[in-house]
Amino acid sequence: MEKQNTIDVQKIKDFMAENNLTKIQFCKECHISRETLEKILKDCYESKILAIFKIAKFMKCPIKDLFCE
């Protein structure tokens, strides 16, 4: 069975906490819907690459850093 890449949810939560961002503020900055963020944070979302790209861009980190190793 092929290993599926999963999002490092804690990295996103830590970023939001360190920058005092609410979920709504984070979503606005990333240009994603709150529903998309909620699904990502609940780890039950087969993430669309565009949403992950937008999050990485806002967090100013390489997209690969958002995935668990």
Buried (B, 14 or more C-beta within 10 A) or exposed (E): EEEEEEBBBEBBEEBBEEEEBEEEEBBEBBEBEEEBBEBBBEEEBEBEEEBBBBBBEBBEEEBEEBBEE
